[in-house]
Amino acid sequence: MDKKERLVAAIENGTVIDHIPAEKTYQVVNLLSLQDLDTPVTIGNNFISRKVGKKGIIKVSDKFFTNEEISRLSVVAPKIVLNIIKDYEVVEKKTVETPDELRGIVKCNNPKCITNNEPMDTIFNIVDKDKGVLKCHYCDTEQDISKVELC
């Protein structure tokens, strides 16, 4: 795409979160607490996308996300793309993938699980990435990643 055709202004340094399914855009904003940042954040939604139909895009100036933040993103919207920007140029592209293990990110939906009754981090293993099935390390309860509650 020609730089003059961009629908949202370019940023000098920071991260562009792209290919977010449109219905997940504001969930990503909340998950990363972007509303609390002091740097400029541009949120666009319902752009046409060949990959996901309608997409959201978020540009965050002067912010680079940690692996833990990226793991949290993978629960809400796997397959989104992070573009790392330095001096107005994309220096790195990362497709967010769900890791094999999620620690302290999602709650177990089994009320009897020890993680819901003791002060400890949850650990989930990904049983099936394609179908989005997680399994609690402690009680073996399986959950659908699209229906989990974040910690």
C-alpha positions in Angstrom: 0.0 0.0 0.0 1.3 3.5 -0.9 2.2 5.4 2.2 -0.1 8.3 1.1 -3.0 5.9 1.0 -2.9 4.9 4.7 -6.1 5.4 6.5 -4.3 6.0 9.8 -1.2 8.2 10.3 2.2 6.6 10.5 4.1 6.4 13.8 7.8 7.1 14.3 8.4 4.4 16.9 6.2 1.8 18.6 3.9 -1.1 17.7 1.1 -1.5 15.2 -1.3 -4.3 16.1 -2.9 -5.4 12.8 -5.4 -8.0 11.5 -7.4 -7.9 14.7 -10.9 -9.4 14.1 -13.1 -6.3 14.3 -15.2 -7.6 17.1 -12.1 -8.1 19.2 -10.5 -4.7 18.8 -11.7 -3.1 22.0 -11.1 -6.3 23.9 -7.4 -6.0 22.9 -7.4 -2.3 24.0 -8.7 -3.4 27.5 -6.4 -6.4 27.7 -3.3 -4.3 27.1 -4.7 -1.4 29.2 -4.0 1.0 26.3 -6.4 3.5 27.7 -3.9 4.1 30.6 -0.9 4.9 28.4 0.4 8.5 28.2 1.6 8.1 24.6 -0.6 8.4 21.5 -2.8 5.4 20.7 -4.8 5.3 17.5 -7.6 2.8 17.2 -9.2 2.0 13.9 -12.0 -0.5 13.4 -14.0 -2.2 10.7 -11.4 -1.7 8.0 -11.7 -4.1 5.0 -9.3 -7.1 5.3 -8.7 -9.9 2.9 -7.5 -12.1 5.8 -10.3 -11.6 8.4 -13.1 -9.7 6.5 -13.3 -6.7 8.8 -10.4 -5.9 11.0 -9.2 -3.5 13.6 -5.8 -1.9 13.8 -4.2 -0.2 16.8 -1.1 2.0 16.6 0.7 2.5 19.9 3.5 5.1 19.9 6.7 4.5 21.9 5.4 1.1 23.2 6.9 -2.3 22.6 5.0 -5.3 24.2 6.5 -7.9 26.5 6.2 -11.6 25.8 3.7 -11.9 28.7 1.5 -9.2 27.1 1.8 -11.0 23.7 0.8 -14.3 25.3 -2.3 -12.6 26.8 -3.1 -11.3 23.3 -2.9 -14.8 21.9 -5.9 -15.9 24.1 -8.1 -13.2 22.8 -7.0 -12.9 19.1 -4.5 -15.5 17.9 -3.0 -14.8 14.4 -3.0 -11.0 14.8 0.2 -9.3 13.5 2.5 -7.0 15.5 4.6 -4.7 13.5 7.5 -3.2 15.4 8.2 0.3 14.1 11.5 2.3 14.4 12.1 5.5 12.5 8.8 5.1 10.6 9.9 1.7 9.2 8.7 -1.8 10.0 11.8 -3.5 11.5 10.0 -6.7 12.7 6.7 -8.5 12.1 5.4 -11.0 14.6 2.3 -13.2 14.1 0.9 -13.8 17.5 0.7 -17.5 18.2 -0.8 -19.3 21.2 2.1 -20.7 23.2 2.1 -24.4 24.3 1.5 -23.3 27.9 -0.4 -20.4 29.4 0.7 -19.4 33.0 -1.4 -17.1 35.0 -3.4 -15.8 32.1 -6.7 -17.6 32.1 -8.9 -18.9 35.0 -10.0 -22.5 35.4 -13.7 -22.9 35.0 -13.8 -25.8 37.5 -14.9 -24.2 40.8 -13.2 -27.0 42.7 -9.8 -26.5 41.1 -7.1 -25.7 43.5 -6.3 -22.5 41.5 -9.7 -21.1 42.4 -9.3 -21.9 46.1 -5.6 -21.1 46.7 -3.5 -18.1 45.8 -1.5 -19.5 42.9 -1.1 -19.1 39.2 -3.0 -21.2 36.8 -1.2 -23.3 34.2 -2.9 -24.5 31.1 -1.5 -26.7 28.4 -2.8 -26.3 24.8 -4.3 -29.6 23.8 -5.4 -28.6 20.3 -4.3 -25.2 18.9 -6.5 -25.5 15.8 -9.7 -26.1 17.8 -8.5 -23.9 20.7 -8.7 -26.5 23.5 -6.8 -25.8 26.8 -6.3 -28.3 29.7 -5.8 -27.3 33.3 -2.5 -28.6 34.6 -4.0 -29.2 38.1 -7.5 -30.6 37.6 -7.3 -31.8 33.9 -10.5 -29.7 33.0 -10.6 -28.8 29.3 -11.8 -25.4 28.2 -12.5 -23.7 24.9 -10.1 -20.8 24.5 -12.9 -18.6 23.0 -14.9 -19.0 26.2 -12.2 -18.5 28.9 -12.1 -15.8 31.5 -8.8 -14.0 31.9 -7.1 -13.7 35.3 
